[in-house]
Amino acid sequence: MELVLRGKSEERDNFWFQMPVHYPRYSKKDYEEMPEWQLDRLLAQYGLPVTGDLNSKRSFAIGAFLWA
C-alpha cells in the first residue's frame, strides 16, 4: 500500500535551481565598484539573498565568488 500526501509538502518539494552556465569572473575591485542594481541582479541569478545594504551585498558577493 502506498501513502500519497498532497498539499503543502508537495508544493515545497517541487522547486528547482538552475545554476548559470558561467561562473562570474569579477575581481575584488570589480565587486567594490559594482553598482547596487548589478549586484542585485548577479546575486539573484545565482539564487542568493539580495537583502541588506550595499556594503553587505558587496561583502557577501566577494565572499561567495572569490576565494583566497
CHARMM-style PDB file with segment names, atoms N, HN, CA, C and O in Angstrom:
ATOM      1  N   MET     1       0.835  -1.171   0.000  1.00  0.00      PROA
ATOM      2  CA  MET     1       0.000   0.000   0.000  1.00  0.00      PROA
ATOM      3  C   MET     1       0.885   1.241   0.000  1.00  0.00      PROA
ATOM      4  O   MET     1       1.854   1.322   0.755  1.00  0.00      PROA
ATOM      5  N   GLU     2       0.552   2.192  -0.837  1.00  0.00      PROA
ATOM      6  HN  GLU     2      -0.235   2.126  -1.450  1.00  0.00      PROA
ATOM      7  CA  GLU     2       1.346   3.414  -0.953  1.00  0.00      PROA
ATOM      8  C   GLU     2       0.556   4.597  -0.416  1.00  0.00      PROA
ATOM      9  O   GLU     2      -0.605   4.799  -0.771  1.00  0.00      PROA
ATOM     10  N   LEU     3       1.189   5.357   0.426  1.00  0.00      PROA
ATOM     11  HN  LEU     3       2.132   5.193   0.714  1.00  0.00      PROA
ATOM     12  CA  LEU     3       0.559   6.533   1.003  1.00  0.00      PROA
ATOM     13  C   LEU     3       1.055   7.756   0.245  1.00  0.00      PROA
ATOM     14  O   LEU     3       2.260   7.991   0.151  1.00  0.00      PROA
ATOM     15  N   VAL     4       0.126   8.529  -0.289  1.00  0.00      PROA
ATOM     16  HN  VAL     4      -0.852   8.338  -0.212  1.00  0.00      PROA
ATOM     17  CA  VAL     4       0.494   9.727  -1.036  1.00  0.00      PROA
ATOM     18  C   VAL     4      -0.041  10.934  -0.297  1.00  0.00      PROA
ATOM     19  O   VAL     4      -1.247  11.066  -0.091  1.00  0.00      PROA
ATOM     20  N   LEU     5       0.855  11.808   0.098  1.00  0.00      PROA
ATOM     21  HN  LEU     5       1.835  11.701  -0.069  1.00  0.00      PROA
ATOM     22  CA  LEU     5       0.463  13.038   0.780  1.00  0.00      PROA
ATOM     23  C   LEU     5       0.481  14.180  -0.220  1.00  0.00      PROA
ATOM     24  O   LEU     5       1.436  14.336  -0.981  1.00  0.00      PROA
ATOM     25  N   ARG     6      -0.543  14.949  -0.215  1.00  0.00      PROA
ATOM     26  HN  ARG     6      -1.319  14.822   0.403  1.00  0.00      PROA
ATOM     27  CA  ARG     6      -0.618  16.094  -1.123  1.00  0.00      PROA
ATOM     28  C   ARG     6      -0.853  17.355  -0.304  1.00  0.00      PROA
ATOM     29  O   ARG     6      -1.340  17.300   0.826  1.00  0.00      PROA
ATOM     30  N   GLY     7      -0.510  18.459  -0.879  1.00  0.00      PROA
ATOM     31  HN  GLY     7      -0.115  18.503  -1.796  1.00  0.00      PROA
ATOM     32  CA  GLY     7      -0.719  19.728  -0.186  1.00  0.00      PROA
ATOM     33  C   GLY     7       0.582  20.483  -0.062  1.00  0.00      PROA
ATOM     34  O   GLY     7       1.380  20.535  -0.998  1.00  0.00      PROA
ATOM     35  N   LYS     8       0.791  21.074   1.111  1.00  0.00      PROA
ATOM     36  HN  LYS     8       0.144  21.032   1.871  1.00  0.00      PROA
ATOM     37  CA  LYS     8       1.955  21.944   1.319  1.00  0.00      PROA
ATOM     38  C   LYS     8       3.276  21.215   1.075  1.00  0.00      PROA
ATOM     39  O   LYS     8       4.174  21.778   0.448  1.00  0.00      PROA
ATOM     40  N   SER     9       3.414  19.995   1.548  1.00  0.00      PROA
ATOM     41  HN  SER     9       2.685  19.538   2.057  1.00  0.00      PROA
ATOM     42  CA  SER     9       4.691  19.296   1.367  1.00  0.00      PROA
ATOM     43  C   SER     9       4.955  19.044  -0.112  1.00  0.00      PROA
ATOM     44  O   SER     9       6.103  19.092  -0.552  1.00  0.00      PROA
ATOM     45  N   GLU    10       3.908  18.777  -0.882  1.00  0.00      PROA
ATOM     46  HN  GLU    10       2.975  18.738  -0.525  1.00  0.00      PROA
ATOM     47  CA  GLU    10       4.089  18.558  -2.309  1.00  0.00      PROA
ATOM     48  C   GLU    10       4.573  19.842  -2.981  1.00  0.00      PROA
ATOM     49  O   GLU    10       5.454  19.797  -3.840  1.00  0.00      PROA
ATOM     50  N   GLU    11       4.006  20.980  -2.598  1.00  0.00      PROA
ATOM     51  HN  GLU    11       3.291  21.016  -1.901  1.00  0.00      PROA
ATOM     52  CA  GLU    11       4.434  22.252  -3.166  1.00  0.00      PROA
ATOM     53  C   GLU    11       5.884  22.537  -2.795  1.00  0.00      PROA
ATOM     54  O   GLU    11       6.660  23.022  -3.619  1.00  0.00      PROA
ATOM     55  N   ARG    12       6.242  22.234  -1.557  1.00  0.00      PROA
ATOM     56  HN  ARG    12       5.612  21.840  -0.888  1.00  0.00      PROA
ATOM     57  CA  ARG    12       7.598  22.503  -1.074  1.00  0.00      PROA
ATOM     58  C   ARG    12       8.615  21.643  -1.803  1.00  0.00      PROA
ATOM     59  O   ARG    12       9.739  22.090  -2.029  1.00  0.00      PROA
ATOM     60  N   ASP    13       8.260  20.434  -2.175  1.00  0.00      PROA
ATOM     61  HN  ASP    13       7.346  20.070  -1.991  1.00  0.00      PROA
ATOM     62  CA  ASP    13       9.192  19.522  -2.841  1.00  0.00      PROA
ATOM     63  C   ASP    13       9.339  19.810  -4.336  1.00  0.00      PROA
ATOM     64  O   ASP    13      10.254  19.291  -4.974  1.00  0.00      PROA
ATOM     65  N   ASN    14       8.465  20.617  -4.891  1.00  0.00      PROA
ATOM     66  HN  ASN    14       7.721  21.038  -4.372  1.00  0.00      PROA
ATOM     67  CA  ASN    14       8.504  20.906  -6.320  1.00  0.00      PROA
ATOM     68  C   ASN    14       9.198  22.239  -6.590  1.00  0.00      PROA
ATOM     69  O   ASN    14       8.573  23.181  -7.076  1.00  0.00      PROA
ATOM     70  N   PHE    15      10.466  22.314  -6.279  1.00  0.00      PROA
ATOM     71  HN  PHE    15      10.974  21.549  -5.884  1.00  0.00      PROA
ATOM     72  CA  PHE    15      11.240  23.508  -6.581  1.00  0.00      PROA
ATOM     73  C   PHE    15      12.470  23.086  -7.367  1.00  0.00      PROA
ATOM     74  O   PHE    15      12.826  21.908  -7.381  1.00  0.00      PROA
ATOM     75  N   TRP    16      13.115  24.030  -8.012  1.00  0.00      PROA
ATOM     76  HN  TRP    16      12.826  24.988  -8.000  1.00  0.00      PROA
ATOM     77  CA  TRP    16      14.308  23.712  -8.765  1.00  0.00      PROA
ATOM     78  C   TRP    16      15.258  24.885  -8.721  1.00  0.00      PROA
ATOM     79  O   TRP    16      14.860  26.025  -8.480  1.00  0.00      PROA
ATOM     80  N   PHE    17      16.498  24.591  -8.955  1.00  0.00      PROA
ATOM     81  HN  PHE    17      16.821  23.665  -9.151  1.00  0.00      PROA
ATOM     82  CA  PHE    17      17.536  25.605  -9.007  1.00  0.00      PROA
ATOM     83  C   PHE    17      18.337  25.368 -10.266  1.00  0.00      PROA
ATOM     84  O   PHE    17      18.781  24.250 -10.525  1.00  0.00      PROA
ATOM     85  N   GLN    18      18.523  26.410 -11.045  1.00  0.00      PROA
ATOM     86  HN  GLN    18      18.162  27.318 -10.835  1.00  0.00      PROA
ATOM     87  CA  GLN    18      19.298  26.271 -12.270  1.00  0.00      PROA
ATOM     88  C   GLN    18      20.588  27.059 -12.107  1.00  0.00      PROA
ATOM     89  O   GLN    18      20.564  28.284 -11.992  1.00  0.00      PROA
ATOM     90  N   MET    19      21.695  26.364 -12.099  1.00  0.00      PROA
ATOM     91  HN  MET    19      21.714  25.368 -12.193  1.00  0.00      PROA
ATOM     92  CA  MET    19      22.991  27.009 -11.978  1.00  0.00      PROA
ATOM     93  C   MET    19      23.330  27.649 -13.312  1.00  0.00      PROA
ATOM     94  O   MET    19      23.291  26.975 -14.341  1.00  0.00      PROA
ATOM     95  N   PRO    20      23.662  28.937 -13.321  1.00  0.00      PROA
ATOM     96  CA  PRO    20      24.063  29.569 -14.584  1.00  0.00      PROA
ATOM     97  C   PRO    20      25.280  28.866 -15.181  1.00  0.00      PROA
ATOM     98  O   PRO    20      26.102  28.295 -14.463  1.00  0.00      PROA
ATOM     99  N   VAL    21      25.374  28.919 -16.472  1.00  0.00      PROA
ATOM    100  HN  VAL    21      24.706  29.383 -17.055  1.00  0.00      PROA
ATOM    101  CA  VAL    21      26.424  28.197 -17.178  1.00  0.00      PROA
ATOM    102  C   VAL    21      27.813  28.739 -16.827  1.00  0.00      PROA
ATOM    103  O   VAL    21      28.759  27.966 -16.672  1.00  0.00      PROA
ATOM    104  N   HSD    22      27.936  30.041 -16.704  1.00  0.00      PROA
ATOM    105  HN  HSD    22      27.167  30.669 -16.830  1.00  0.00      PROA
ATOM    106  CA  HSD    22      29.234  30.653 -16.454  1.00  0.00      PROA
ATOM    107  C   HSD    22      29.314  31.186 -15.032  1.00  0.00      PROA
ATOM    108  O   HSD    22      28.400  31.862 -14.558  1.00  0.00      PROA
ATOM    109  N   TYR    23      30.401  30.881 -14.365  1.00  0.00      PROA
ATOM    110  HN  TYR    23      31.143  30.332 -14.750  1.00  0.00      PROA
ATOM    111  CA  TYR    23      30.670  31.411 -13.036  1.00  0.00      PROA
ATOM    112  C   TYR    23      31.167  32.843 -13.206  1.00  0.00      PROA
ATOM    113  O   TYR    23      31.956  33.115 -14.111  1.00  0.00      PROA
ATOM    114  N   PRO    24      30.713  33.778 -12.337  1.00  0.00      PROA
ATOM    115  CA  PRO    24      31.146  35.169 -12.525  1.00  0.00      PROA
ATOM    116  C   PRO    24      32.664  35.319 -12.405  1.00  0.00      PROA
ATOM    117  O   PRO    24      33.293  34.717 -11.535  1.00  0.00      PROA
ATOM    118  N   ARG    25      33.219  36.105 -13.265  1.00  0.00      PROA
ATOM    119  HN  ARG    25      32.707  36.594 -13.972  1.00  0.00      PROA
ATOM    120  CA  ARG    25      34.675  36.312 -13.277  1.00  0.00      PROA
ATOM    121  C   ARG    25      34.992  37.776 -13.023  1.00  0.00      PROA
ATOM    122  O   ARG    25      35.520  38.476 -13.888  1.00  0.00      PROA
ATOM    123  N   TYR    26      34.666  38.214 -11.842  1.00  0.00      PROA
ATOM    124  HN  TYR    26      34.237  37.646 -11.140  1.00  0.00      PROA
ATOM    125  CA  TYR    26      34.951  39.589 -11.456  1.00  0.00      PROA
ATOM    126  C   TYR    26      36.061  39.588 -10.415  1.00  0.00      PROA
ATOM    127  O   TYR    26      36.207  38.635  -9.649  1.00  0.00      PROA
ATOM    128  N   SER    27      36.833  40.653 -10.395  1.00  0.00      PROA
ATOM    129  HN  SER    27      36.714  41.427 -11.017  1.00  0.00      PROA
ATOM    130  CA  SER    27      37.868  40.810  -9.380  1.00  0.00      PROA
ATOM    131  C   SER    27      37.254  41.468  -8.142  1.00  0.00      PROA
ATOM    132  O   SER    27      36.118  41.943  -8.174  1.00  0.00      PROA
ATOM    133  N   LYS    28      38.010  41.486  -7.073  1.00  0.00      PROA
ATOM    134  HN  LYS    28      38.932  41.100  -7.046  1.00  0.00      PROA
ATOM    135  CA  LYS    28      37.543  42.145  -5.851  1.00  0.00      PROA
ATOM    136  C   LYS    28      37.254  43.617  -6.140  1.00  0.00      PROA
ATOM    137  O   LYS    28      36.269  44.168  -5.650  1.00  0.00      PROA
ATOM    138  N   LYS    29      38.110  44.242  -6.928  1.00  0.00      PROA
ATOM    139  HN  LYS    29      38.910  43.794  -7.326  1.00  0.00      PROA
ATOM    140  CA  LYS    29      37.900  45.644  -7.287  1.00  0.00      PROA
ATOM    141  C   LYS    29      36.594  45.812  -8.066  1.00  0.00      PROA
ATOM    142  O   LYS    29      35.871  46.785  -7.853  1.00  0.00      PROA
ATOM    143  N   ASP    30      36.286  44.874  -8.966  1.00  0.00      PROA
ATOM    144  HN  ASP    30      36.873  44.083  -9.139  1.00  0.00      PROA
ATOM    145  CA  ASP    30      35.030  44.933  -9.725  1.00  0.00      PROA
ATOM    146  C   ASP    30      33.832  44.920  -8.783  1.00  0.00      PROA
ATOM    147  O   ASP    30      32.902  45.710  -8.946  1.00  0.00      PROA
ATOM    148  N   TYR    31      33.852  44.020  -7.793  1.00  0.00      PROA
ATOM    149  HN  TYR    31      34.607  43.378  -7.661  1.00  0.00      PROA
ATOM    150  CA  TYR    31      32.745  43.948  -6.837  1.00  0.00      PROA
ATOM    151  C   TYR    31      32.647  45.221  -6.011  1.00  0.00      PROA
ATOM    152  O   TYR    31      31.548  45.681  -5.703  1.00  0.00      PROA
ATOM    153  N   GLU    32      33.797  45.795  -5.651  1.00  0.00      PROA
ATOM    154  HN  GLU    32      34.691  45.422  -5.902  1.00  0.00      PROA
ATOM    155  CA  GLU    32      33.807  47.011  -4.832  1.00  0.00      PROA
ATOM    156  C   GLU    32      33.276  48.220  -5.597  1.00  0.00      PROA
ATOM    157  O   GLU    32      32.775  49.164  -4.986  1.00  0.00      PROA
ATOM    158  N   GLU    33      33.377  48.204  -6.916  1.00  0.00      PROA
ATOM    159  HN  GLU    33      33.784  47.437  -7.412  1.00  0.00      PROA
ATOM    160  CA  GLU    33      32.908  49.319  -7.742  1.00  0.00      PROA
ATOM    161  C   GLU    33      31.566  49.047  -8.409  1.00  0.00      PROA
ATOM    162  O   GLU    33      30.993  49.950  -9.020  1.00  0.00      PROA
ATOM    163  N   MET    34      31.053  47.827  -8.307  1.00  0.00      PROA
ATOM    164  HN  MET    34      31.518  47.094  -7.810  1.00  0.00      PROA
ATOM    165  CA  MET    34      29.823  47.427  -8.980  1.00  0.00      PROA
ATOM    166  C   MET    34      28.617  48.181  -8.400  1.00  0.00      PROA
ATOM    167  O   MET    34      28.469  48.263  -7.181  1.00  0.00      PROA
ATOM    168  N   PRO    35      27.756  48.732  -9.268  1.00  0.00      PROA
ATOM    169  CA  PRO    35      26.554  49.405  -8.767  1.00  0.00      PROA
ATOM    170  C   PRO    35      25.596  48.410  -8.105  1.00  0.00      PROA
ATOM    171  O   PRO    35      25.629  47.213  -8.391  1.00  0.00      PROA
ATOM    172  N   GLU    36      24.761  48.919  -7.232  1.00  0.00      PROA
ATOM    173  HN  GLU    36      24.735  49.891  -7.000  1.00  0.00      PROA
ATOM    174  CA  GLU    36      23.871  48.049  -6.464  1.00  0.00      PROA
ATOM    175  C   GLU    36      22.944  47.231  -7.353  1.00  0.00      PROA
ATOM    176  O   GLU    36      22.721  46.051  -7.081  1.00  0.00      PROA
ATOM    177  N   TRP    37      22.400  47.827  -8.405  1.00  0.00      PROA
ATOM    178  HN  TRP    37      22.581  48.786  -8.626  1.00  0.00      PROA
ATOM    179  CA  TRP    37      21.477  47.090  -9.269  1.00  0.00      PROA
ATOM    180  C   TRP    37      22.169  45.884  -9.904  1.00  0.00      PROA
ATOM    181  O   TRP    37      21.549  44.837 -10.089  1.00  0.00      PROA
ATOM    182  N   GLN    38      23.455  46.031 -10.237  1.00  0.00      PROA
ATOM    183  HN  GLN    38      23.959  46.882 -10.087  1.00  0.00      PROA
ATOM    184  CA  GLN    38      24.186  44.922 -10.866  1.00  0.00      PROA
ATOM    185  C   GLN    38      24.472  43.821  -9.849  1.00  0.00      PROA
ATOM    186  O   GLN    38      24.389  42.636 -10.174  1.00  0.00      PROA
ATOM    187  N   LEU    39      24.807  44.208  -8.620  1.00  0.00      PROA
ATOM    188  HN  LEU    39      24.874  45.170  -8.356  1.00  0.00      PROA
ATOM    189  CA  LEU    39      24.994  43.212  -7.556  1.00  0.00      PROA
ATOM    190  C   LEU    39      23.702  42.456  -7.301  1.00  0.00      PROA
ATOM    191  O   LEU    39      23.708  41.231  -7.173  1.00  0.00      PROA
ATOM    192  N   ASP    40      22.580  43.194  -7.226  1.00  0.00      PROA
ATOM    193  HN  ASP    40      22.575  44.188  -7.330  1.00  0.00      PROA
ATOM    194  CA  ASP    40      21.274  42.558  -7.002  1.00  0.00      PROA
ATOM    195  C   ASP    40      20.980  41.527  -8.086  1.00  0.00      PROA
ATOM    196  O   ASP    40      20.532  40.416  -7.801  1.00  0.00      PROA
ATOM    197  N   ARG    41      21.237  41.909  -9.316  1.00  0.00      PROA
ATOM    198  HN  ARG    41      21.601  42.811  -9.548  1.00  0.00      PROA
ATOM    199  CA  ARG    41      20.955  41.010 -10.441  1.00  0.00      PROA
ATOM    200  C   ARG    41      21.862  39.776 -10.411  1.00  0.00      PROA
ATOM    201  O   ARG    41      21.409  38.657 -10.653  1.00  0.00      PROA
ATOM    202  N   LEU    42      23.134  39.990 -10.115  1.00  0.00      PROA
ATOM    203  HN  LEU    42      23.502  40.899  -9.919  1.00  0.00      PROA
ATOM    204  CA  LEU    42      24.085  38.880 -10.056  1.00  0.00      PROA
ATOM    205  C   LEU    42      23.709  37.895  -8.949  1.00  0.00      PROA
ATOM    206  O   LEU    42      23.680  36.686  -9.175  1.00  0.00      PROA
ATOM    207  N   LEU    43      23.422  38.415  -7.752  1.00  0.00      PROA
ATOM    208  HN  LEU    43      23.446  39.398  -7.569  1.00  0.00      PROA
ATOM    209  CA  LEU    43      23.060  37.539  -6.636  1.00  0.00      PROA
ATOM    210  C   LEU    43      21.761  36.795  -6.930  1.00  0.00      PROA
ATOM    211  O   LEU    43      21.654  35.601  -6.652  1.00  0.00      PROA
ATOM    212  N   ALA    44      20.784  37.486  -7.485  1.00  0.00      PROA
ATOM    213  HN  ALA    44      20.871  38.457  -7.711  1.00  0.00      PROA
ATOM    214  CA  ALA    44      19.506  36.848  -7.815  1.00  0.00      PROA
ATOM    215  C   ALA    44      19.690  35.758  -8.865  1.00  0.00      PROA
ATOM    216  O   ALA    44      19.026  34.723  -8.804  1.00  0.00      PROA
ATOM    217  N   GLN    45      20.581  35.977  -9.822  1.00  0.00      PROA
ATOM    218  HN  GLN    45      21.120  36.818  -9.871  1.00  0.00      PROA
ATOM    219  CA  GLN    45      20.833  34.995 -10.877  1.00  0.00      PROA
ATOM    220  C   GLN    45      21.321  33.678 -10.290  1.00  0.00      PROA
ATOM    221  O   GLN    45      21.032  32.611 -10.831  1.00  0.00      PROA
ATOM    222  N   TYR    46      22.056  33.747  -9.195  1.00  0.00      PROA
ATOM    223  HN  TYR    46      22.291  34.614  -8.755  1.00  0.00      PROA
ATOM    224  CA  TYR    46      22.576  32.544  -8.557  1.00  0.00      PROA
ATOM    225  C   TYR    46      21.705  32.070  -7.402  1.00  0.00      PROA
ATOM    226  O   TYR    46      22.083  31.151  -6.677  1.00  0.00      PROA
ATOM    227  N   GLY    47      20.547  32.686  -7.227  1.00  0.00      PROA
ATOM    228  HN  GLY    47      20.239  33.433  -7.816  1.00  0.00      PROA
ATOM    229  CA  GLY    47      19.630  32.261  -6.177  1.00  0.00      PROA
ATOM    230  C   GLY    47      20.118  32.616  -4.786  1.00  0.00      PROA
ATOM    231  O   GLY    47      19.754  31.956  -3.813  1.00  0.00      PROA
ATOM    232  N   LEU    48      20.939  33.651  -4.682  1.00  0.00      PROA
ATOM    233  HN  LEU    48      21.235  34.187  -5.473  1.00  0.00      PROA
ATOM    234  CA  LEU    48      21.496  34.066  -3.400  1.00  0.00      PROA
ATOM    235  C   LEU    48      20.695  35.241  -2.851  1.00  0.00      PROA
ATOM    236  O   LEU    48      20.012  35.934  -3.606  1.00  0.00      PROA
ATOM    237  N   PRO    49      20.774  35.470  -1.538  1.00  0.00      PROA
ATOM    238  CA  PRO    49      19.989  36.550  -0.933  1.00  0.00      PROA
ATOM    239  C   PRO    49      20.384  37.925  -1.456  1.00  0.00      PROA
ATOM    240  O   PRO    49      21.563  38.229  -1.637  1.00  0.00      PROA
ATOM    241  N   VAL    50      19.368  38.745  -1.691  1.00  0.00      PROA
ATOM    242  HN  VAL    50      18.410  38.499  -1.544  1.00  0.00      PROA
ATOM    243  CA  VAL    50      19.575  40.095  -2.200  1.00  0.00      PROA
ATOM    244  C   VAL    50      19.057  41.076  -1.150  1.00  0.00      PROA
ATOM    245  O   VAL    50      18.288  41.983  -1.468  1.00  0.00      PROA
ATOM    246  N   THR    51      19.475  40.894   0.084  1.00  0.00      PROA
ATOM    247  HN  THR    51      20.100  40.158   0.342  1.00  0.00      PROA
ATOM    248  CA  THR    51      18.999  41.743   1.172  1.00  0.00      PROA
ATOM    249  C   THR    51      20.160  42.480   1.815  1.00  0.00      PROA
ATOM    250  O   THR    51      21.320  42.101   1.658  1.00  0.00      PROA
ATOM    251  N   GLY    52      19.835  43.524   2.531  1.00  0.00      PROA
ATOM    252  HN  GLY    52      18.893  43.832   2.659  1.00  0.00      PROA
ATOM    253  CA  GLY    52      20.848  44.295   3.230  1.00  0.00      PROA
ATOM    254  C   GLY    52      21.238  45.540   2.456  1.00  0.00      PROA
ATOM    255  O   GLY    52      20.709  45.819   1.380  1.00  0.00      PROA
ATOM    256  N   ASP    53      22.169  46.276   3.024  1.00  0.00      PROA
ATOM    257  HN  ASP    53      22.598  46.050   3.899  1.00  0.00      PROA
ATOM    258  CA  ASP    53      22.627  47.489   2.358  1.00  0.00      PROA
ATOM    259  C   ASP    53      23.696  47.141   1.325  1.00  0.00      PROA
ATOM    260  O   ASP    53      24.105  45.987   1.196  1.00  0.00      PROA
ATOM    261  N   LEU    54      24.131  48.148   0.602  1.00  0.00      PROA
ATOM    262  HN  LEU    54      23.799  49.085   0.706  1.00  0.00      PROA
ATOM    263  CA  LEU    54      25.080  47.934  -0.491  1.00  0.00      PROA
ATOM    264  C   LEU    54      26.376  47.297  -0.002  1.00  0.00      PROA
ATOM    265  O   LEU    54      26.906  46.399  -0.655  1.00  0.00      PROA
ATOM    266  N   ASN    55      26.888  47.748   1.131  1.00  0.00      PROA
ATOM    267  HN  ASN    55      26.458  48.478   1.661  1.00  0.00      PROA
ATOM    268  CA  ASN    55      28.136  47.190   1.656  1.00  0.00      PROA
ATOM    269  C   ASN    55      27.995  45.718   2.022  1.00  0.00      PROA
ATOM    270  O   ASN    55      28.914  44.933   1.786  1.00  0.00      PROA
ATOM    271  N   SER    56      26.856  45.335   2.596  1.00  0.00      PROA
ATOM    272  HN  SER    56      26.110  45.973   2.787  1.00  0.00      PROA
ATOM    273  CA  SER    56      26.673  43.924   2.956  1.00  0.00      PROA
ATOM    274  C   SER    56      26.522  43.058   1.707  1.00  0.00      PROA
ATOM    275  O   SER    56      26.988  41.919   1.688  1.00  0.00      PROA
ATOM    276  N   LYS    57      25.882  43.580   0.668  1.00  0.00      PROA
ATOM    277  HN  LYS    57      25.503  44.506   0.683  1.00  0.00      PROA
ATOM    278  CA  LYS    57      25.762  42.833  -0.590  1.00  0.00      PROA
ATOM    279  C   LYS    57      27.137  42.640  -1.230  1.00  0.00      PROA
ATOM    280  O   LYS    57      27.453  41.558  -1.723  1.00  0.00      PROA
ATOM    281  N   ARG    58      27.951  43.700  -1.217  1.00  0.00      PROA
ATOM    282  HN  ARG    58      27.693  44.580  -0.816  1.00  0.00      PROA
ATOM    283  CA  ARG    58      29.301  43.595  -1.780  1.00  0.00      PROA
ATOM    284  C   ARG    58      30.128  42.571  -1.015  1.00  0.00      PROA
ATOM    285  O   ARG    58      30.810  41.730  -1.602  1.00  0.00      PROA
ATOM    286  N   SER    59      30.052  42.662   0.294  1.00  0.00      PROA
ATOM    287  HN  SER    59      29.498  43.345   0.770  1.00  0.00      PROA
ATOM    288  CA  SER    59      30.797  41.733   1.136  1.00  0.00      PROA
ATOM    289  C   SER    59      30.351  40.293   0.889  1.00  0.00      PROA
ATOM    290  O   SER    59      31.180  39.386   0.809  1.00  0.00      PROA
ATOM    291  N   PHE    60      29.042  40.088   0.768  1.00  0.00      PROA
ATOM    292  HN  PHE    60      28.369  40.825   0.833  1.00  0.00      PROA
ATOM    293  CA  PHE    60      28.516  38.752   0.516  1.00  0.00      PROA
ATOM    294  C   PHE    60      28.995  38.232  -0.842  1.00  0.00      PROA
ATOM    295  O   PHE    60      29.429  37.085  -0.948  1.00  0.00      PROA
ATOM    296  N   ALA    61      28.919  39.066  -1.874  1.00  0.00      PROA
ATOM    297  HN  ALA    61      28.566  39.998  -1.788  1.00  0.00      PROA
ATOM    298  CA  ALA    61      29.346  38.646  -3.219  1.00  0.00      PROA
ATOM    299  C   ALA    61      30.833  38.303  -3.239  1.00  0.00      PROA
ATOM    300  O   ALA    61      31.234  37.311  -3.849  1.00  0.00      PROA
ATOM    301  N   ILE    62      31.642  39.110  -2.582  1.00  0.00      PROA
ATOM    302  HN  ILE    62      31.316  39.915  -2.087  1.00  0.00      PROA
ATOM    303  CA  ILE    62      33.083  38.843  -2.530  1.00  0.00      PROA
ATOM    304  C   ILE    62      33.337  37.507  -1.822  1.00  0.00      PROA
ATOM    305  O   ILE    62      34.158  36.711  -2.276  1.00  0.00      PROA
ATOM    306  N   GLY    63      32.639  37.265  -0.724  1.00  0.00      PROA
ATOM    307  HN  GLY    63      31.971  37.912  -0.356  1.00  0.00      PROA
ATOM    308  CA  GLY    63      32.795  36.006  -0.004  1.00  0.00      PROA
ATOM    309  C   GLY    63      32.285  34.810  -0.775  1.00  0.00      PROA
ATOM    310  O   GLY    63      32.849  33.720  -0.679  1.00  0.00      PROA
ATOM    311  N   ALA    64      31.210  35.004  -1.547  1.00  0.00      PROA
ATOM    312  HN  ALA    64      30.752  35.890  -1.625  1.00  0.00      PROA
ATOM    313  CA  ALA    64      30.612  33.894  -2.285  1.00  0.00      PROA
ATOM    314  C   ALA    64      31.383  33.531  -3.546  1.00  0.00      PROA
ATOM    315  O   ALA    64      31.488  32.355  -3.896  1.00  0.00      PROA
ATOM    316  N   PHE    65      31.923  34.541  -4.233  1.00  0.00      PROA
ATOM    317  HN  PHE    65      31.837  35.496  -3.949  1.00  0.00      PROA
ATOM    318  CA  PHE    65      32.503  34.298  -5.553  1.00  0.00      PROA
ATOM    319  C   PHE    65      34.021  34.365  -5.615  1.00  0.00      PROA
ATOM    320  O   PHE    65      34.609  33.925  -6.603  1.00  0.00      PROA
ATOM    321  N   LEU    66      34.674  34.901  -4.588  1.00  0.00      PROA
ATOM    322  HN  LEU    66      34.197  35.257  -3.785  1.00  0.00      PROA
ATOM    323  CA  LEU    66      36.135  34.977  -4.589  1.00  0.00      PROA
ATOM    324  C   LEU    66      36.696  34.119  -3.481  1.00  0.00      PROA
ATOM    325  O   LEU    66      36.170  34.114  -2.369  1.00  0.00      PROA
ATOM    326  N   TRP    67      37.757  33.395  -3.773  1.00  0.00      PROA
ATOM    327  HN  TRP    67      38.185  33.399  -4.677  1.00  0.00      PROA
ATOM    328  CA  TRP    67      38.417  32.577  -2.762  1.00  0.00      PROA
ATOM    329  C   TRP    67      39.858  33.029  -2.632  1.00  0.00      PROA
ATOM    330  O   TRP    67      40.473  33.499  -3.589  1.00  0.00      PROA
ATOM    331  N   ALA    68      40.374  32.878  -1.447  1.00  0.00      PROA
ATOM    332  HN  ALA    68      39.875  32.496  -0.669  1.00  0.00      PROA
ATOM    333  CA  ALA    68      41.762  33.311  -1.184  1.00  0.00      PROA
ATOM    334  C   ALA    68      42.764  32.481  -1.954  1.00  0.00      PROA
ATOM    335  OT1 ALA    68      43.969  32.712  -1.848  1.00  0.00      PROA
TER     336      ALA     68
END
